[in-house]
Amino acid sequence: MAGITGMGTTFNLPNYAGELFAITPDDTPLLSAIGGLTGGGQTTSTEFEWSTYDLRDPAQRTKVEGATAPTAEERARGNVRNVCQIHQEKVSVSYTKQAAVGQMATPQSAPFNGVNGSNAVTNELDWQTTQALKSIALDVNFSFINGTYVNPTTNATARQTRGLLQAITTNRIAKGTSVTGATSATDTITSTGHGLVDGNKIVFTAVGAATNIVPGRVYYVDQIDANTFKVSTTNGGSALTLGTASGIAFTKPWSTALSSDHVNDLLQLAYDNGGISEQFTGTLLCGSIQKRAITKAMASQYGQYQETSRNVGGVNVTTVVTDFGTLNVMMDRHMPQDTIAAVSLEQLMPVFLNIPGKGVFFDEPLAKTGASDERQLYGEIGLKYGLERAHAVMTGLVI
């Protein structure tokens, strides 16, 4: 169901009778577990920094009796930076729309029957503001997982916070085949020698200016030749209109089913580099497809799998016993469906730019210009992800 742009009126925001249900899920598991839109750190700059250090590799370092002190070996520190990304929404509702809570949309064709019930929304401005807040929370959660880093030299370009998946550079396991440099025109993608067949499933990793496709979701290949293909949301469904775009990239998933060894390979990579050392916050972050794969893989490993749960940062998560301890399994709708991440949650934190006199995230009225009320929601938020080697990611898995 498409939204509207501009002012909300009695014509473009009709009232209906009966209980109100949300079509779009508004849960934000990762963001909620690490602090939400109110908890976390603060900064006084659009860019924020944290530092890291390491110790030398251990060895059996011996000294002879009476030896002088060895040469000093101080430990150096390194720095990591990220930026606060601006999240801003506007709500505009006419006076008439706010007042006409009893004006219901009526049938425009036979049989012209009325229905019992009342309008579920009695304060349109407050309701629209609440939905804008939910939309921002979803955007923040998505950015914290999938964000690509941009720190521009002028304010003509928007800042973009680096998400967790981009931040992980050391502990990466790539399954499947990555394809870059594809382009689109209308509903057709051109990728020379793509090697796909009808009915294959792919996941886009970059979409450029293409419309109707979202990175991380599953799409079906259809109407192909050696160098071009179309995609749909269902096998054999109607081709999606993509428009003209370049810089499209996608993954042809691995054909091997996930096993407990694959899960433990990922966890070992994180553990060997200093991650998942705190059992309560060590987490496997995944989408719905990989959640099922993890459950099946661990059941195969241990013969009988019984899922338990616990609360982490106010979020209920399931747990799974692995060779590296009892790990949380957190499903997040914004995780790419071909990806699993091993995450040390204690190292993650939202960081807010504190606006003087307003706070870190606020709702304020805008200047009056006509017979409507207008408000804006505003916050500048970035992700602090700690030591990137404390996390690990596996991509290109079976979908």
C-alpha positions as CSV (number, residue, x, y, z in Angstrom):
1,M,0.0,0.0,0.0
2,A,1.7,3.2,-1.2
3,G,1.9,6.2,1.1
4,I,1.4,9.8,0.1
5,T,3.7,12.8,-0.2
6,G,3.0,16.3,0.9
7,M,0.0,17.2,3.1
8,G,-2.4,14.7,4.5
9,T,-6.0,15.7,3.8
10,T,-9.5,14.1,4.0
11,F,-9.1,13.1,0.3
12,N,-5.7,11.3,0.3
13,L,-6.0,10.0,3.9
14,P,-9.6,8.6,4.1
15,N,-10.9,7.2,7.4
16,Y,-12.2,3.6,7.7
17,A,-14.1,1.8,10.4
18,G,-12.8,-1.0,12.5
19,E,-9.6,-2.2,14.1
20,L,-6.3,-1.1,12.6
21,F,-3.6,-3.7,11.6
22,A,-0.1,-3.0,10.3
23,I,0.9,-4.4,7.0
24,T,4.6,-3.6,7.4
25,P,6.5,-5.3,10.3
26,D,8.1,-2.6,12.5
27,D,10.4,-4.7,14.7
28,T,14.1,-3.7,14.9
29,P,15.9,-6.5,16.8
30,L,19.5,-5.4,16.4
31,L,18.8,-1.7,17.1
32,S,16.6,-2.6,20.1
33,A,19.2,-5.0,21.6
34,I,22.0,-2.4,21.5
35,G,20.2,0.7,22.8
36,G,17.3,1.7,20.5
37,L,16.7,5.3,19.5
38,T,17.3,6.7,23.0
39,G,20.1,4.6,24.5
40,G,23.8,4.6,23.5
41,G,26.7,7.1,23.3
42,Q,26.8,10.7,22.4
43,T,29.2,12.8,20.3
44,T,29.9,16.5,19.6
45,S,31.0,15.9,16.1
46,T,29.5,14.5,12.9
47,E,32.4,12.0,13.0
48,F,33.2,9.9,16.0
49,E,36.2,7.7,16.9
50,W,37.2,4.8,19.1
51,S,40.6,3.2,19.5
52,T,42.0,-0.3,19.4
53,Y,45.2,-2.0,20.6
54,D,46.7,-5.4,20.4
55,L,49.2,-7.5,22.4
56,R,52.2,-9.3,20.9
57,D,51.8,-13.0,20.1
58,P,52.5,-15.1,23.2
59,A,55.6,-17.3,23.2
60,Q,58.0,-19.0,25.7
61,R,60.2,-16.0,26.1
62,T,63.1,-17.0,28.3
63,K,65.8,-14.9,30.0
64,V,69.2,-16.1,31.4
65,E,70.1,-15.6,35.0
66,G,71.5,-12.1,35.7
67,A,70.4,-10.7,32.3
68,T,69.7,-7.0,31.9
69,A,66.2,-5.9,31.2
70,P,65.1,-6.5,27.6
71,T,64.5,-3.7,25.1
72,A,61.3,-1.9,25.8
73,E,58.3,-2.8,23.6
74,E,55.4,-0.5,24.0
75,R,52.0,-1.3,22.6
76,A,50.7,1.0,19.9
77,R,47.0,2.0,19.5
78,G,45.0,2.4,16.4
79,N,41.8,4.3,15.6
80,V,38.5,3.6,13.9
81,R,36.0,6.2,12.8
82,N,32.4,6.3,11.7
83,V,29.9,9.1,11.0
84,C,26.5,10.1,12.2
85,Q,23.8,9.8,9.5
86,I,21.0,12.3,9.4
87,H,17.5,10.8,9.8
88,Q,14.7,13.3,9.2
89,E,11.0,12.9,8.5
90,K,8.2,15.5,8.1
91,V,4.5,15.1,9.0
92,S,1.9,17.5,7.5
93,V,-1.8,17.2,8.3
94,S,-4.5,19.7,7.4
95,Y,-6.8,21.2,10.1
96,T,-9.8,19.6,8.3
97,K,-8.3,16.1,8.4
98,Q,-7.5,16.4,12.1
99,A,-11.1,17.5,12.9
100,A,-13.0,15.1,10.6
101,V,-12.5,11.9,12.6
102,G,-16.1,10.9,12.0
103,Q,-16.0,11.3,8.2
104,M,-15.7,7.7,6.8
105,A,-14.8,6.7,3.3
106,T,-18.0,5.4,1.6
107,P,-18.4,2.8,-1.0
108,Q,-18.4,4.2,-4.5
109,S,-20.2,1.4,-6.3
110,A,-22.9,-1.2,-5.6
111,P,-24.0,-2.6,-3.2
112,F,-23.4,0.6,-1.3
113,N,-23.7,-1.1,2.1
114,G,-22.5,0.6,5.3
115,V,-20.6,-1.2,8.0
116,N,-20.6,-0.8,11.8
117,G,-17.7,0.5,13.7
118,S,-15.7,3.6,14.3
119,N,-12.5,5.2,13.1
120,A,-9.5,3.5,14.8
121,V,-7.5,6.8,14.5
122,T,-8.8,9.7,16.6
123,N,-5.7,11.9,16.4
124,E,-4.3,11.9,12.9
125,L,-1.3,14.1,13.6
126,D,-0.1,12.0,16.6
127,W,-0.7,8.8,14.6
128,Q,1.2,9.9,11.6
129,T,4.1,11.2,13.8
130,T,4.2,7.7,15.5
131,Q,4.4,6.0,12.1
132,A,7.2,8.4,11.0
133,L,9.1,7.5,14.1
134,K,8.7,3.8,13.3
135,S,9.9,4.4,9.8
136,I,13.1,6.1,11.1
137,A,13.7,3.2,13.5
138,L,13.5,0.8,10.6
139,D,15.9,2.9,8.5
140,V,18.4,3.1,11.4
141,N,18.2,-0.7,11.9
142,F,18.7,-1.3,8.2
143,S,21.7,1.1,8.0
144,F,23.3,-0.4,11.1
145,I,23.4,-3.7,9.2
146,N,23.7,-2.8,5.6
147,G,25.0,0.8,5.6
148,T,27.8,1.8,3.2
149,Y,30.2,4.4,4.5
150,V,30.3,7.9,3.1
151,N,32.0,10.9,4.8
152,P,31.7,13.7,2.3
153,T,33.9,16.8,2.1
154,T,31.0,19.2,1.8
155,N,27.3,19.2,2.9
156,A,26.2,18.7,-0.7
157,T,26.4,15.0,-0.1
158,A,24.7,13.1,2.7
159,R,26.8,11.3,5.4
160,Q,26.2,7.6,5.5
161,T,27.1,5.5,8.5
162,R,29.2,2.3,8.0
163,G,27.0,-0.8,8.8
164,L,28.2,-3.9,10.5
165,L,28.4,-6.1,7.3
166,Q,30.7,-3.5,5.6
167,A,32.7,-3.0,8.7
168,I,33.7,-6.7,8.9
169,T,36.8,-7.0,6.7
170,T,39.0,-9.6,8.5
171,N,36.6,-12.5,9.2
172,R,34.8,-13.1,6.0
173,I,33.8,-16.4,4.4
174,A,32.4,-16.0,0.9
175,K,30.3,-18.8,-0.6
176,G,28.5,-18.6,-3.9
177,T,29.6,-16.4,-6.8
178,S,29.6,-12.6,-6.7
179,V,28.8,-10.8,-10.0
180,T,29.4,-7.0,-10.4
181,G,29.1,-4.5,-13.3
182,A,25.5,-5.4,-14.3
183,T,23.2,-2.8,-15.8
184,S,19.4,-2.5,-16.3
185,A,17.0,-1.0,-18.8
186,T,13.3,-1.1,-18.2
187,D,12.8,-4.7,-16.9
188,T,16.0,-6.3,-18.3
189,I,19.3,-6.8,-16.6
190,T,22.4,-7.2,-18.7
191,S,25.3,-9.2,-17.3
192,T,27.6,-10.8,-19.9
193,G,28.0,-14.5,-19.4
194,H,26.0,-14.6,-16.2
195,G,25.5,-18.3,-16.2
196,L,22.0,-18.3,-14.7
197,V,19.2,-20.5,-15.7
198,D,15.4,-20.1,-15.5
199,G,14.2,-20.3,-11.9
200,N,17.5,-19.6,-10.2
201,K,17.3,-17.5,-7.1
202,I,19.7,-14.5,-6.6
203,V,20.3,-11.8,-4.0
204,F,21.3,-8.3,-5.0
205,T,24.2,-6.8,-3.2
206,A,24.0,-3.4,-5.0
207,V,21.2,-2.0,-7.1
208,G,22.4,1.4,-8.2
209,A,19.5,3.6,-9.3
210,A,17.3,0.6,-10.1
211,T,13.8,0.6,-8.6
212,N,11.6,-2.2,-7.1
213,I,14.6,-4.3,-6.0
214,V,16.1,-4.3,-2.5
215,P,19.6,-5.6,-1.6
216,G,19.5,-8.7,0.5
217,R,16.1,-10.0,-0.6
218,V,15.5,-13.1,-2.8
219,Y,14.5,-12.7,-6.4
220,Y,13.8,-15.3,-9.1
221,V,15.4,-15.3,-12.6
222,D,13.2,-15.5,-15.6
223,Q,13.2,-14.9,-19.4
224,I,16.9,-15.3,-19.8
225,D,19.5,-15.5,-22.6
226,A,23.3,-15.8,-22.3
227,N,23.8,-12.2,-21.3
228,T,20.4,-10.8,-20.1
229,F,17.7,-11.8,-17.7
230,K,14.6,-10.5,-15.8
231,V,13.7,-11.0,-12.2
232,S,10.4,-11.4,-10.2
233,T,9.4,-11.8,-6.6
234,T,8.0,-15.3,-7.3
235,N,9.1,-18.2,-9.5
236,G,7.6,-17.5,-12.9
237,G,6.0,-14.2,-11.8
238,S,5.8,-10.9,-13.7
239,A,9.1,-9.2,-14.4
240,L,9.8,-6.2,-12.2
241,T,10.3,-2.8,-13.7
242,L,13.8,-1.7,-12.8
243,G,14.4,1.4,-14.9
244,T,17.8,2.4,-16.3
245,A,20.7,1.8,-13.9
246,S,24.3,0.8,-13.6
247,G,26.5,-0.5,-10.8
248,I,24.2,-3.5,-10.2
249,A,25.8,-6.5,-8.4
250,F,24.3,-9.8,-7.2
251,T,25.3,-13.1,-5.7
252,K,24.6,-16.5,-7.2
253,P,24.2,-18.6,-4.0
254,W,26.1,-21.6,-3.0
255,S,24.5,-25.0,-3.8
256,T,25.7,-26.8,-0.6
257,A,23.3,-26.9,2.3
258,L,24.5,-25.3,5.5
259,S,26.0,-27.7,8.1
260,S,27.1,-27.4,11.7
261,D,30.7,-27.4,10.5
262,H,30.0,-24.3,8.4
263,V,28.4,-22.6,11.4
264,N,31.4,-23.6,13.6
265,D,33.8,-22.4,11.0
266,L,32.3,-19.0,11.2
267,L,32.3,-18.9,15.0
268,Q,35.9,-20.2,15.1
269,L,37.0,-17.4,12.8
270,A,35.4,-14.8,15.2
271,Y,36.7,-16.6,18.3
272,D,40.3,-16.9,17.0
273,N,40.4,-13.2,16.4
274,G,39.0,-12.2,19.8
275,G,35.2,-12.3,19.3
276,I,32.2,-14.1,20.9
277,S,34.1,-14.3,24.2
278,E,31.1,-13.2,26.2
279,Q,28.6,-16.0,25.9
280,F,25.5,-14.0,26.8
281,T,26.1,-11.5,24.0
282,G,27.6,-13.8,21.3
283,T,25.0,-13.8,18.6
284,L,24.3,-15.4,15.2
285,L,22.4,-12.7,13.2
286,C,20.4,-13.9,10.3
287,G,17.2,-13.6,8.2
288,S,14.4,-16.2,8.1
289,I,16.0,-18.5,5.5
290,Q,19.3,-18.9,7.4
291,K,17.4,-19.2,10.7
292,R,15.8,-22.4,9.4
293,A,19.1,-23.6,8.0
294,I,20.9,-23.0,11.3
295,T,18.1,-25.0,13.2
296,K,18.4,-27.9,10.7
297,A,22.2,-27.9,10.8
298,M,22.4,-28.0,14.6
299,A,19.8,-30.7,14.8
300,S,21.9,-32.8,12.5
301,Q,24.9,-32.1,14.6
302,Y,23.5,-33.1,18.0
303,G,20.9,-35.6,17.0
304,Q,18.1,-33.9,19.0
305,Y,17.8,-30.2,19.0
306,Q,15.7,-28.4,21.6
307,E,15.5,-24.6,21.1
308,T,15.6,-22.4,24.2
309,S,15.4,-18.6,24.6
310,R,16.7,-15.8,26.7
311,N,16.4,-12.0,26.8
312,V,19.2,-9.8,25.5
313,G,18.9,-6.1,25.7
314,G,15.1,-6.4,26.0
315,V,14.9,-8.5,22.9
316,N,13.8,-12.2,23.1
317,V,16.2,-14.4,21.2
318,T,16.5,-18.2,20.8
319,T,19.8,-19.9,21.7
320,V,21.7,-22.7,20.1
321,V,24.5,-24.9,21.5
322,T,27.7,-24.8,19.4
323,D,31.3,-25.9,19.7
324,F,32.0,-22.3,20.9
325,G,29.3,-22.1,23.6
326,T,25.6,-21.3,23.7
327,L,25.0,-18.5,21.2
328,N,22.0,-16.3,20.7
329,V,20.2,-16.6,17.3
330,M,18.6,-13.3,16.4
331,M,16.4,-13.0,13.3
332,D,16.4,-9.6,11.7
333,R,14.3,-8.9,8.6
334,H,17.0,-6.5,7.3
335,M,19.7,-9.2,7.2
336,P,20.5,-10.3,3.6
337,Q,18.8,-13.7,3.1
338,D,22.1,-15.4,2.0
339,T,24.1,-14.2,5.0
340,I,24.9,-15.1,8.6
341,A,26.9,-12.9,10.9
342,A,28.6,-13.9,14.2
343,V,28.2,-10.7,16.2
344,S,29.7,-9.7,19.6
345,L,26.7,-7.5,20.7
346,E,28.6,-6.0,23.7
347,Q,30.8,-4.1,21.2
348,L,27.9,-2.4,19.3
349,M,26.4,0.9,20.3
350,P,24.4,3.6,18.6
351,V,26.1,7.0,18.8
352,F,24.0,10.2,18.7
353,L,25.0,13.8,17.8
354,N,23.5,15.9,20.7
355,I,21.7,18.9,19.2
356,P,21.9,21.8,21.8
357,G,18.6,22.5,23.5
358,K,16.9,19.7,21.6
359,G,18.6,16.4,22.5
360,V,19.7,13.4,20.5
361,F,16.4,12.5,18.8
362,F,13.4,14.9,18.8
363,D,10.1,15.8,17.4
364,E,9.4,19.6,16.9
365,P,6.7,21.7,15.2
366,L,7.7,23.6,12.0
367,A,6.8,27.1,11.2
368,K,3.2,27.8,10.3
369,T,2.5,28.5,6.6
370,G,-1.2,27.6,6.2
371,A,-4.2,25.7,7.6
372,S,-2.2,22.6,8.6
373,D,0.1,21.4,11.4
374,E,3.6,20.3,10.4
375,R,6.2,18.6,12.5
376,Q,9.6,17.1,11.9
377,L,11.4,14.2,13.5
378,Y,15.2,14.6,13.5
379,G,18.2,12.7,14.7
380,E,21.9,12.1,13.7
381,I,22.9,8.6,14.5
382,G,25.9,6.4,13.7
383,L,27.1,2.8,14.6
384,K,30.0,2.1,16.9
385,Y,31.0,-1.5,16.2
386,G,34.1,-1.9,18.3
387,L,36.7,-4.3,17.1
388,E,35.7,-5.4,13.6
389,R,37.7,-8.6,14.2
390,A,35.3,-9.5,17.0
391,H,32.6,-10.2,14.4
392,A,32.5,-12.5,11.4
393,V,30.3,-12.9,8.3
394,M,29.5,-15.7,5.8
395,T,27.8,-14.7,2.5
396,G,26.4,-16.4,-0.5
397,L,24.6,-19.3,1.4
398,V,21.9,-21.4,-0.1
399,I,18.6,-19.6,-0.4
